[in-house]
Amino acid sequence: MMAAVADDIVIDARSGRVDNANAVERTAIAALRAALAVLRPFSNFGISYIARAVRTFLPSKRSMIFVLDPDCRMRVAYCDTYWSVLLRRNYPYEKALHALVDLARDVEFGFIDGGANHGYWSILVSGPAAGARKTVAIELAPDTYRGLEENWQLNDKRFTILNRAIGKASGEPVKIYGRKHEARSTVAPGGNATVLFENETISLDDLARLPLFKGLDKFMVKLDVEGVEVPALEGGEGLLARDTVFIYEEHGSDPKHETTRHVLDAMKLRVFWLGGDKARELKSADELNRIKKSRRTGYDMIASRSPFWLQRLEAATLVH
């Protein structure tokens, strides 16, 4: 059984049902839902400002818990400036990864959640509906990690958590920048950027060697590492030689598509885009010119050289 949530506002992410909320909190939720409806054509740009204003004028000292799936709960701050998008019923958060997990429901795989934030994907993939896959969640920022740790406890400690940064090699010191919890990075945004925290790296290959993955030969790796995707992938040479599929973010602000260019040209992986209404394989990074429409949006790409995963992805491409 999961931990009690008597002091939290509980919101079903699928049905939209709200429980244990008072009149002020319900008004705040209604205001955010109205804002999300208006901002939907604009990829929710501006919702963070609205969420901040709503929690100022309609305050609460309680947290929100989103029920993501049966036995899958994620606690976040009241009117969180990032996660409030889940107030929209059945919000399609990172559709590509949802599609990939659906493709692999019959597959026994290990899941590496790089850049786990509050644990959304670790909670889901380790949950019963996704097959209770063995999962490790990695979060670099100590303050965000505390939220991840809360959700690890809330979900019966069924996955492993690590406060590390993913890098090309393990044990290297790194500085952490970024005011927003969803945009923390080891890449300095400018010459005078403030260092918030320090940590050290761990490589994907060392993560795959953790005892919980013993006996597994297939892996799914999610990388949301804010600008260090290439070094992170380079730290997974052993995984590349196994049946591994990667999902990484291609930033809309990068007109040169450097991550996908490296993945295609240097690493010789095949890349698929499962966004929009139709799946497709990219033969060239330049094809992203027609896909990336917003500088503020991250585009999830799927890459692999594993015959097993490629067969799955090719079948998905043919179906859509």
C-alpha positions in Angstrom: 0.0 0.0 0.0 1.2 3.5 -0.7 1.9 6.2 1.9 -1.0 8.1 3.3 -1.8 11.4 1.6 -4.3 12.9 4.0 -2.6 16.3 4.0 -2.3 16.6 0.2 -4.6 17.8 -2.6 -5.1 14.7 -4.8 -5.7 15.1 -8.5 -6.3 12.2 -10.9 -4.3 13.1 -14.0 -6.5 11.0 -16.3 -10.1 11.8 -15.1 -9.3 15.3 -13.7 -11.0 14.5 -10.5 -9.9 16.6 -7.5 -10.1 15.3 -3.9 -9.2 16.8 -0.5 -9.2 20.4 -1.8 -10.8 23.4 -0.1 -12.7 26.2 -1.9 -9.6 28.4 -2.4 -7.6 25.4 -3.8 -10.4 24.4 -6.1 -10.6 28.0 -7.4 -6.8 27.9 -8.1 -7.1 24.6 -9.9 -10.0 25.9 -12.0 -8.1 29.1 -12.9 -5.0 27.1 -14.0 -7.2 24.8 -16.1 -8.8 27.7 -17.8 -5.4 29.2 -18.5 -4.2 25.9 -19.9 -7.2 25.8 -22.3 -6.4 29.2 -23.6 -2.6 28.5 -23.9 -3.0 25.1 -25.5 -2.4 26.5 -29.1 0.8 28.2 -27.8 2.4 25.1 -26.3 1.4 26.4 -22.8 3.9 29.2 -23.1 3.3 31.5 -20.1 1.7 29.0 -17.8 4.6 29.3 -15.3 3.9 33.0 -14.8 0.2 32.3 -14.4 0.9 29.5 -11.9 3.1 31.8 -9.9 0.4 34.5 -9.8 -2.4 32.0 -8.9 -0.4 30.6 -5.9 0.3 34.2 -4.7 -3.4 35.3 -4.8 -4.9 31.9 -3.9 -2.3 30.5 -1.5 -2.1 27.1 0.2 0.5 25.4 2.3 -0.3 22.0 1.0 1.2 20.0 -1.8 -0.5 18.5 -4.9 -0.4 14.8 -5.6 -1.1 13.7 -9.2 -2.3 10.1 -9.6 -0.6 9.2 -12.9 -1.7 5.6 -13.1 -3.0 2.9 -10.6 -0.4 2.9 -7.7 1.6 5.7 -9.4 1.6 9.0 -7.5 3.7 12.1 -7.8 3.9 14.9 -5.2 4.7 18.4 -6.4 4.5 21.9 -5.0 1.1 23.6 -4.9 0.6 25.3 -8.3 4.1 24.2 -9.4 5.2 26.4 -12.3 6.2 23.3 -14.4 4.1 20.4 -13.4 0.7 22.3 -13.3 0.3 21.3 -16.9 -0.9 17.9 -15.6 -4.0 19.6 -14.4 -5.2 19.4 -18.0 -7.0 16.0 -18.1 -4.9 13.3 -20.0 -2.2 15.9 -20.7 0.1 14.3 -23.3 3.4 14.8 -21.4 6.3 13.6 -23.6 4.2 11.6 -25.9 7.1 9.9 -27.6 8.2 8.2 -24.4 4.7 7.1 -23.7 4.6 5.5 -27.1 7.9 3.8 -26.6 6.8 2.4 -23.2 3.6 1.1 -24.9 5.7 -0.6 -27.6 7.6 -2.5 -24.9 4.9 -3.7 -22.5 5.8 -7.3 -23.3 9.6 -6.7 -22.9 11.6 -7.2 -19.8 14.0 -4.2 -19.8 15.9 -2.0 -17.4 15.0 1.7 -17.3 17.5 4.5 -16.8 15.8 7.8 -16.1 18.5 10.4 -16.7 17.3 13.8 -15.5 14.5 12.4 -13.4 13.3 15.7 -11.8 10.4 14.7 -9.5 10.3 11.1 -10.9 7.4 11.2 -13.3 8.9 8.5 -15.6 10.5 6.4 -12.9 7.1 6.3 -11.1 5.2 5.2 -14.2 7.7 2.7 -15.6 8.3 1.0 -12.3 4.5 0.9 -11.8 2.2 -2.2 -12.3 0.6 -0.9 -15.6 4.0 -0.7 -17.3 5.2 -4.1 -16.0 7.0 -2.9 -12.9 10.3 -2.5 -14.7 13.5 -2.2 -12.8 14.3 1.5 -12.7 17.0 3.9 -11.6 16.3 7.6 -11.4 19.2 10.1 -11.6 18.8 13.7 -10.6 21.7 16.1 -10.4 20.3 19.0 -8.2 20.1 18.4 -4.5 17.0 20.4 -4.0 15.1 18.7 -6.8 16.5 15.4 -5.6 14.7 15.9 -2.3 11.4 16.0 -4.3 12.4 12.8 -6.1 13.2 11.2 -2.8 9.7 12.1 -1.5 8.1 10.4 -4.5 10.4 7.4 -4.1 9.0 7.0 -0.6 5.5 7.7 -1.7 5.7 4.9 -4.3 7.0 2.3 -1.8 10.7 2.8 -2.7 10.2 0.5 -5.7 12.9 2.1 -7.8 16.5 3.2 -7.1 17.4 6.9 -6.8 20.8 8.6 -7.2 21.9 12.3 -6.7 24.4 12.5 -9.6 24.9 14.1 -12.9 25.2 11.9 -16.0 28.5 12.3 -17.9 30.9 10.7 -20.2 32.9 9.2 -17.3 32.1 8.7 -13.6 33.5 10.6 -10.7 34.1 14.0 -12.4 33.2 17.1 -10.5 30.5 19.3 -12.0 28.9 22.7 -11.3 25.1 23.0 -11.5 23.3 26.1 -12.9 19.7 27.1 -13.5 17.0 28.7 -11.4 14.1 26.5 -12.5 14.0 22.9 -11.3 13.1 21.6 -14.7 16.0 23.4 -16.4 19.0 22.6 -14.2 22.2 21.9 -16.1 25.9 21.5 -15.9 26.2 23.9 -18.8 26.7 27.5 -17.7 24.0 29.7 -19.4 26.4 32.7 -19.5 29.8 33.9 -18.4 28.5 35.3 -15.1 26.2 32.5 -14.3 25.6 31.6 -10.6 26.7 28.2 -9.4 23.9 26.8 -7.4 25.3 23.4 -6.5 28.2 21.0 -7.1 28.0 17.3 -7.7 29.8 14.5 -9.5 29.1 12.5 -12.6 28.2 8.9 -13.3 28.3 7.3 -16.7 25.4 5.4 -18.3 27.6 2.2 -18.5 28.2 2.4 -14.7 24.5 2.8 -14.2 23.8 -0.3 -16.3 26.2 -2.2 -14.0 24.1 -1.5 -10.9 23.0 -4.7 -9.1 19.3 -4.1 -9.7 19.9 -4.7 -13.5 21.8 -8.0 -13.1 20.6 -10.5 -15.6 18.9 -7.9 -17.9 20.0 -7.7 -21.5 17.6 -5.0 -22.8 17.6 -1.3 -21.7 15.6 1.9 -22.2 17.4 5.1 -21.5 15.7 8.5 -21.1 18.0 11.5 -21.3 16.7 14.9 -20.3 20.1 16.4 -19.3 19.8 20.0 -20.6 22.6 20.4 -23.1 25.0 17.5 -22.2 23.2 14.8 -24.2 26.3 14.0 -26.4 28.7 13.4 -23.4 26.0 11.4 -21.7 25.6 9.2 -24.8 29.4 8.8 -25.1 29.4 7.3 -21.7 27.2 4.5 -22.8 29.4 2.6 -25.3 28.7 -0.7 -23.5 25.0 0.0 -23.7 25.3 0.8 -27.4 26.7 -2.7 -27.9 23.6 -4.2 -26.2 19.9 -4.1 -26.9 19.4 -0.5 -25.9 17.1 2.2 -27.0 17.6 5.9 -26.1 15.2 8.8 -26.0 16.8 12.2 -25.8 15.7 15.8 -26.2 16.5 17.8 -29.3 16.3 21.5 -28.3 14.2 23.8 -30.3 16.7 26.6 -29.6 19.4 24.7 -31.5 19.1 25.5 -35.2 22.0 23.2 -36.1 20.4 20.2 -34.5 23.9 19.2 -33.1 22.7 16.4 -30.8 20.9 14.5 -33.6 23.6 15.3 -36.1 26.1 13.6 -33.7 23.9 10.7 -33.1 23.4 10.1 -36.8 26.8 10.9 -38.2 29.2 10.1 -35.4 27.5 7.4 -33.5 25.7 5.8 -36.5 22.4 5.3 -34.7 19.1 5.3 -36.4 16.8 8.1 -35.2 13.0 8.1 -35.1 10.6 10.9 -34.2 7.3 9.8 -32.6 5.9 13.3 -32.2 2.8 14.6 -33.8 0.3 12.3 -35.3 2.8 10.2 -37.3 6.0 8.4 -36.6 8.9 8.7 -39.0 12.6 7.9 -39.3 15.1 10.7 -39.9 17.8 10.1 -42.4 19.4 13.5 -41.9 19.4 16.0 -39.1 18.3 18.6 -41.6 14.9 17.0 -41.6 14.4 18.6 -38.2 14.0 22.0 -39.9 10.5 20.9 -40.8 9.8 19.4 -37.3 11.1 22.0 -34.9 8.6 24.9 -35.0 9.3 26.5 -31.6 12.5 27.7 -30.0 10.9 27.1 -26.5 10.0 23.5 -27.1 12.0 20.3 -26.6 11.5 17.5 -29.2 11.9 14.0 -28.1 13.9 11.7 -30.4 14.4 8.0 -30.2 17.7 6.4 -31.3 19.1 2.9 -31.4 21.3 0.5 -33.3 19.8 -2.6 -31.7 18.1 -5.0 -34.2 15.5 -5.8 -31.5 14.4 -2.2 -30.8 14.7 -1.2 -34.4 12.3 -3.9 -35.4 9.8 -2.5 -32.8 10.3 1.1 -34.1 10.0 0.1 -37.7 6.7 -1.6 -37.0 5.5 1.5 -35.1 6.5 3.6 -38.1 4.5 1.4 -40.4 1.4 1.5 -38.2 1.1 5.3 -37.9 
